[in-house]
């Protein structure tokens, strides 16, 4: 997901983007980034809490060999955190470098 956000290949249907004016386009991007950040934040919290619980419980798989599985629980929160940071950077980019954002649209 982070790679998709980084390449600006949003996971939304852009049905009305070409037909909207500048104000509606900015509102659409604001809503998109706000919804994405909120969703990522909730998922980071839930999966992170689950990973920490698995760590404290010392989750293992018993078989012919004992395998620790709690480290794998941290993969999803870390990946979602990267996607959150990329989305946040993309959302804040027009505030800090508006000229580059206008040049990249052409």
C-alpha positions as CSV (number, residue, x, y, z in Angstrom):
1,X,0.0,0.0,0.0
2,X,2.9,2.4,0.7
3,X,4.2,1.9,-2.8
4,X,0.8,2.6,-4.3
5,X,0.5,5.8,-2.2
6,X,4.1,6.8,-3.1
7,X,3.4,6.5,-6.9
8,X,0.2,8.4,-6.4
9,X,-1.9,5.5,-7.7
10,X,-4.8,6.1,-5.3
11,X,-7.1,3.2,-4.4
12,X,-10.2,5.3,-5.3
13,X,-12.4,5.6,-8.3
14,X,-11.7,8.9,-10.0
15,X,-15.0,9.2,-11.8
16,X,-15.5,13.0,-11.5
17,X,-11.9,14.3,-11.3
18,X,-11.8,15.6,-14.9
19,X,-15.2,17.3,-14.5
20,X,-14.5,19.1,-11.2
21,X,-13.0,22.5,-10.9
22,X,-10.1,23.5,-8.7
23,X,-12.0,24.0,-5.5
24,X,-13.8,20.6,-5.8
25,X,-10.6,18.9,-6.8
26,X,-8.9,20.2,-3.7
27,X,-11.8,19.2,-1.5
28,X,-11.8,15.7,-3.0
29,X,-8.1,15.3,-2.3
30,X,-8.5,16.6,1.2
31,X,-11.3,14.1,1.9
32,X,-9.3,11.3,0.3
33,X,-6.2,12.0,2.4
34,X,-8.3,12.5,5.6
35,X,-10.1,9.2,5.1
36,X,-6.9,7.4,4.2
37,X,-5.0,8.8,7.3
38,X,-7.9,7.9,9.6
39,X,-8.2,4.4,8.2
40,X,-4.5,3.8,8.4
41,X,-4.4,5.2,12.0
42,X,-7.2,2.9,13.2
43,X,-5.6,-0.1,11.5
44,X,-2.2,0.7,13.0
45,X,-3.7,1.0,16.4
46,X,-5.6,-2.3,16.2
47,X,-2.9,-4.4,14.6
48,X,-0.2,-2.8,16.8
49,X,-2.2,-3.7,19.9
50,X,-2.6,-7.2,18.7
51,X,1.2,-7.5,18.0
52,X,2.1,-6.2,21.4
53,X,-0.3,-8.7,23.0
54,X,1.2,-11.5,21.0
55,X,4.7,-10.4,22.1
56,X,3.7,-10.3,25.8
57,X,2.0,-13.7,25.5
58,X,5.0,-15.1,23.6
59,X,3.0,-16.7,20.8
60,X,4.6,-19.8,19.4
61,X,3.7,-22.7,17.2
62,X,4.4,-26.1,18.8
63,X,5.3,-28.9,16.4
64,X,8.4,-30.9,15.6
65,X,10.1,-27.6,16.4
66,X,9.0,-24.6,18.4
67,X,8.6,-21.6,16.2
68,X,8.1,-18.0,17.4
69,X,5.3,-16.4,15.5
70,X,4.9,-13.1,17.4
71,X,7.6,-11.3,15.3
72,X,5.4,-11.8,12.2
73,X,2.6,-9.9,14.0
74,X,4.6,-6.7,13.7
75,X,4.9,-6.7,9.9
76,X,1.4,-5.3,9.3
77,X,1.7,-2.4,11.8
78,X,5.1,-1.4,10.4
79,X,3.8,-1.5,6.8
80,X,0.7,0.5,7.6
81,X,2.9,3.0,9.4
82,X,5.0,3.5,6.3
83,X,1.8,3.9,4.2
84,X,0.5,6.4,6.8
85,X,3.7,8.5,6.6
86,X,3.8,8.5,2.8
87,X,0.1,9.6,2.7
88,X,0.8,12.3,5.3
89,X,3.8,13.5,3.3
90,X,1.7,13.5,0.1
91,X,-1.0,15.5,1.9
92,X,1.4,18.0,3.4
93,X,3.5,18.5,0.2
94,X,1.5,21.4,-1.2
95,X,1.9,23.3,2.0
96,X,5.7,23.1,2.0
97,X,6.5,23.1,-1.7
98,X,3.6,24.3,-3.8
99,X,5.6,25.0,-6.9
100,X,6.9,21.5,-7.2
101,X,3.3,20.1,-6.8
102,X,2.1,22.3,-9.7
103,X,5.0,21.3,-11.9
104,X,4.4,17.6,-11.3
105,X,0.8,17.8,-12.5
106,X,1.7,18.8,-16.0
